[in-house]
Amino acid sequence: MPRIVSIGTANPHYTITKQESKEFSRRFFQPHFSDIERLLQVFESAEIENRSFSTPLEWFEKPHDWAEKNQLYVQQALELSVRAIEQCLERAGVTAEAIDHVIMVSSTGIATPSLDALLFNRLPFRSNLKRTPVWGLGCAGGAAGLARGFAFAKAHPSERVLVCCVELCGLTFVHGDRSKSNLIATSLFADGAAAVLLYGDKQAVSDHVPAILSTHSTIWRDTVDVMGWDVREEGLRVVFSKDIPTLIKDKMKPEMESFLKREGRDYCSVDRIIAHPGGSKILQAYEQALQVPSDRLRHAKEVLRDHGNMSSCTVLFVLERELREEHQPGEIGLLLALGPGFSCEQVLLEW
């Protein structure tokens, strides 16, 4: 089975603390909410201490149109992706020339030529590089990108597949949107990039890296309004439902059990859970739905605390921390993330 050889991550240089973002939101939203102090409690309940952005805090004080935001997106997404990929390749001890296929995942801006083509002109990839850009999967994109990478590496066992996820959620901030959803977004989202290198079966790897056994995708009907973007002249306005934790409690465990049963396993066989930390309430919903102790999601909580929700790449930050630990041969891990659609992506791992 294809194996995960290495992971690289990158964050932009402007770091904003919880208190700084809270004070910004107080100034920005206070004229529109009489109960602003009550609403600002979301910054405490979010359990996020620091987040990184591609622009300084002052940038958010003024309106910006879609063209300006997207130009920044292309520039900054490219820089972050290069950093994440270079770290990933260095950890694997290979160069860009060794890569056969790049899967490029993002949802927070657009580029044509796509970001993978721009990366080709920044890094010494071969001219016969295969490229697959993936757009619009939001927070599920990291798990979905890993799943698509698995499929390509399994079909082409001699190849090396690089999956790169990059999101600049900060650039989607809409200055004219004074809604509660936008206030919540100011407490939650951030920027980042992650790259994962997968080897097919015919490539030699060390024994301690995990193999991907199988993947599973789910999309539920009549849930397209749960999360996504509302495209405005100012850019991408965030849409997410307050019912997401309830949906997790109702739908997640049966879907997980169905996937594991298909693979001849049950929930008790899962040793590690690698979940996308969409927010503290999302993680609480996972704990309740899956009936797991809080410690089982400690890496997800740490990434949320240190970086916030970076959309698609966040679950790969969690996976990177998981790979730092020692594992016993045969340990099973389940990586999962939810996204627009409303959808779920699951990836089954074995060390």
C-alpha positions in Angstrom: 0.0 0.0 0.0 1.2 3.6 -0.6 3.1 5.1 2.4 3.3 8.6 3.9 7.0 9.4 3.8 7.2 13.0 5.1 5.2 16.1 5.8 6.2 19.8 5.7 4.2 22.7 7.0 4.4 26.5 6.7 2.8 29.5 8.3 3.0 33.2 7.2 5.0 35.7 9.3 2.2 37.8 10.8 1.1 36.2 14.1 -1.9 37.6 15.9 -2.7 36.6 19.5 -6.1 35.9 20.8 -6.2 39.2 22.7 -5.2 41.2 19.6 -7.9 39.6 17.4 -10.5 40.1 20.2 -9.7 43.8 20.5 -9.9 44.2 16.7 -13.4 42.5 16.7 -14.5 44.7 19.6 -13.7 47.8 17.6 -15.0 46.5 14.3 -18.4 45.0 15.5 -19.3 47.1 18.5 -21.4 49.7 16.6 -23.6 46.8 15.3 -24.2 44.7 18.4 -25.5 45.9 21.7 -24.4 42.7 23.3 -20.9 42.8 21.9 -19.2 41.7 25.2 -21.3 38.5 25.3 -20.5 37.7 21.6 -16.8 38.3 22.2 -16.8 35.3 24.6 -16.4 33.2 21.4 -12.7 34.1 21.6 -12.4 32.3 25.0 -14.6 29.3 24.0 -12.6 28.9 20.7 -9.5 27.9 22.7 -7.2 29.4 20.1 -4.2 31.3 21.4 -2.3 32.3 18.2 -3.0 32.5 14.4 -0.9 33.5 11.5 -1.9 35.6 8.5 -0.4 36.7 5.2 -1.1 40.4 6.0 -0.7 42.5 9.2 -3.7 43.2 11.4 -4.0 46.7 10.0 -4.9 45.3 6.6 -8.2 44.1 8.0 -9.2 47.6 9.1 -9.9 48.7 5.5 -12.1 47.3 2.7 -10.5 45.4 -0.1 -12.0 44.2 -3.4 -11.9 40.7 -4.8 -9.2 41.6 -7.4 -6.8 42.8 -4.7 -7.5 39.9 -2.4 -7.0 37.3 -5.1 -3.8 38.9 -6.3 -2.5 38.6 -2.7 -3.8 35.1 -2.6 -1.8 34.0 -5.6 1.4 35.6 -4.4 1.2 34.4 -0.8 -0.2 31.0 -1.5 2.7 30.3 -3.8 5.3 31.4 -1.2 3.7 29.3 1.6 3.5 26.3 -0.7 7.1 26.5 -1.7 8.2 26.6 2.0 6.0 23.6 2.9 7.1 21.6 -0.1 10.8 22.3 0.4 10.5 21.2 4.1 8.7 18.1 3.1 11.2 17.1 0.4 14.2 17.9 2.7 12.8 15.6 5.4 12.4 12.8 2.8 15.8 13.4 1.5 14.7 13.8 -2.1 14.6 16.7 -4.6 11.7 18.1 -6.7 13.0 16.3 -9.7 12.0 13.0 -8.1 8.3 13.9 -7.9 6.0 12.4 -10.5 2.7 13.9 -9.6 1.5 17.0 -7.7 -2.0 17.3 -6.2 -2.7 21.0 -5.4 -5.6 21.6 -2.9 -7.0 25.0 -2.1 -10.4 26.8 -1.7 -9.6 30.4 -0.7 -8.6 31.9 -4.0 -8.3 31.1 -7.7 -5.4 31.0 -10.2 -5.2 30.1 -13.9 -2.6 28.9 -14.6 -3.2 26.9 -11.5 -1.0 27.1 -8.4 0.7 23.8 -9.4 1.8 25.3 -12.7 3.2 28.4 -10.8 5.0 26.0 -8.5 6.6 24.3 -11.5 8.2 27.6 -12.3 9.6 28.0 -8.8 10.8 24.5 -8.1 12.9 22.2 -10.3 10.1 19.7 -11.1 10.5 17.7 -14.3 8.7 18.9 -17.4 6.6 15.7 -17.5 5.2 16.3 -14.1 1.6 15.3 -13.7 -0.6 17.9 -12.1 -4.1 17.7 -10.5 -5.5 20.9 -9.0 -8.4 20.4 -6.6 -10.6 23.3 -5.6 -13.7 23.9 -3.4 -13.5 21.1 -0.8 -12.8 23.5 2.1 -11.9 21.9 5.4 -12.3 18.4 3.9 -9.6 19.2 1.3 -6.6 17.9 3.2 -8.1 14.5 3.8 -9.5 14.4 0.3 -6.2 15.4 -1.2 -4.5 12.6 0.8 -7.2 10.2 -0.5 -6.6 11.2 -4.1 -2.9 10.9 -3.6 -3.4 7.4 -2.3 -5.4 6.4 -5.4 -2.8 7.8 -7.8 0.1 6.1 -5.9 -1.7 2.8 -5.7 -2.4 2.9 -9.5 1.2 3.9 -10.2 3.3 2.0 -7.6 6.6 3.3 -9.0 5.7 6.9 -8.5 6.1 9.6 -5.9 3.0 11.8 -5.3 3.2 15.1 -3.6 0.0 16.5 -2.0 0.1 20.3 -1.2 -2.7 22.1 0.6 -2.6 25.9 1.0 -5.3 28.2 2.4 -5.3 32.0 3.1 -8.5 32.2 5.0 -7.7 35.7 6.3 -8.0 37.1 2.8 -11.6 36.0 2.7 -12.5 38.5 5.5 -15.3 40.8 4.1 -15.0 44.3 5.6 -18.6 45.1 4.9 -20.0 42.0 6.6 -21.0 42.8 10.1 -22.8 39.5 10.8 -22.4 37.1 13.7 -21.0 34.6 11.3 -18.2 37.0 10.3 -17.5 37.8 13.9 -17.2 34.1 14.7 -14.9 33.7 11.6 -12.5 36.4 13.1 -12.0 34.2 16.1 -11.4 31.0 14.2 -9.7 31.0 10.8 -6.1 31.5 9.8 -3.6 30.9 7.0 -1.2 28.0 6.4 0.2 25.3 4.0 1.1 21.7 4.3 2.7 19.2 1.9 2.7 15.4 2.2 4.8 13.0 0.2 3.4 9.6 -0.7 5.4 6.7 -2.2 3.9 3.8 -4.2 4.7 0.2 -3.3 7.7 -0.1 -5.6 9.5 2.8 -3.9 11.7 1.9 -0.9 10.7 3.4 2.4 11.6 3.0 6.1 9.5 0.6 8.2 8.2 3.2 10.7 6.1 5.3 8.3 2.4 4.6 8.0 0.7 3.0 5.0 -2.7 4.1 3.7 -5.0 1.1 3.7 -8.1 2.6 2.3 -10.2 5.8 2.0 -13.9 6.6 2.1 -15.9 9.7 0.9 -19.4 10.6 1.9 -21.7 13.4 0.8 -25.1 13.9 2.3 -28.1 15.2 0.4 -29.8 18.5 1.1 -26.9 19.9 3.1 -25.3 22.3 0.6 -26.1 25.3 2.8 -24.2 24.0 5.8 -20.8 25.6 4.9 -19.2 27.2 1.9 -18.6 30.6 0.3 -21.1 33.3 -0.7 -19.3 35.1 -3.6 -19.5 38.9 -3.2 -17.9 41.9 -4.9 -15.7 42.1 -1.8 -14.7 38.4 -2.2 -15.6 35.1 -0.5 -18.1 35.6 2.4 -17.9 32.7 4.8 -21.0 30.5 5.3 -21.3 28.0 8.0 -24.2 26.6 10.0 -24.5 26.5 13.8 -25.9 23.0 13.3 -22.5 21.5 12.3 -21.8 20.0 15.8 -25.3 18.4 15.7 -24.7 16.9 12.3 -21.4 15.4 13.5 -23.2 13.8 16.5 -25.9 12.4 14.3 -24.0 11.3 11.2 -20.3 10.8 12.0 -20.2 7.6 14.0 -22.5 5.6 11.7 -20.4 6.7 8.7 -17.2 5.7 10.5 -18.5 2.4 11.6 -19.7 1.6 8.0 -16.3 2.4 6.6 -14.5 0.3 9.2 -16.9 -2.6 8.7 -16.3 -2.5 5.0 -12.5 -2.9 5.8 -13.1 -5.8 8.1 -12.5 -3.8 11.2 -14.5 -2.2 14.0 -14.2 1.0 16.0 -12.3 -0.7 18.8 -9.5 -1.4 16.4 -8.7 2.3 15.9 -5.7 3.3 18.0 -5.2 6.9 16.7 -7.8 9.5 15.6 -6.4 12.3 13.5 -9.3 14.8 13.2 -9.6 18.1 11.5 -10.0 20.7 14.3 -12.7 22.9 12.8 -13.2 24.5 16.2 -13.5 23.6 19.9 -17.3 22.8 19.5 -16.4 20.5 16.6 -13.9 18.6 18.7 -16.4 18.4 21.5 -18.9 17.0 19.1 -16.3 14.4 17.9 -15.7 13.4 21.5 -19.4 12.9 22.2 -20.2 11.2 18.9 -17.3 8.8 18.9 -17.3 8.4 22.7 -13.6 9.0 23.1 -11.7 10.6 25.9 -10.4 14.1 25.4 -6.8 12.9 25.3 -7.5 11.0 22.0 -7.8 14.3 20.2 -4.9 16.1 21.9 -2.9 16.8 18.7 -6.0 18.3 17.1 -6.5 20.5 20.1 -2.9 21.6 20.1 -3.0 22.5 16.4 -6.2 24.5 17.0 -4.6 26.3 20.0 -1.4 27.1 18.2 -2.7 27.9 14.6 -6.5 28.1 14.5 -8.5 26.6 11.7 -6.5 26.8 8.4 -9.1 24.9 6.4 -7.8 22.1 4.3 -4.2 22.0 5.5 -5.1 21.9 9.2 -5.6 18.1 9.4 -2.2 17.6 7.9 -0.7 19.7 10.7 -2.4 17.3 13.1 -1.0 14.3 11.1 2.5 15.9 11.2 2.3 15.9 15.0 1.1 12.4 15.1 4.0 11.2 13.0 6.4 12.6 15.6 5.3 10.0 18.1 6.5 6.4 18.3 4.0 3.8 17.1 3.9 0.0 17.4 3.7 -2.1 14.3 0.1 -2.7 13.4 -1.3 0.4 15.0 -4.4 1.7 13.2 -5.1 5.4 12.7 -8.2 7.1 11.2 -7.8 10.5 9.7 -11.0 12.4 9.0 -12.3 15.9 8.0 -15.6 17.5 7.2 -16.3 20.0 4.5 -18.8 21.7 2.1 -21.3 19.5 0.5 -21.9 18.6 3.4 -19.3 15.9 3.2 -16.8 13.8 5.0 -13.5 12.3 4.0 -11.8 9.4 5.9 -8.4 7.9 5.5 -7.4 4.6 7.2 -3.7 4.3 8.2 -1.5 1.4 9.5 1.9 1.7 11.0 
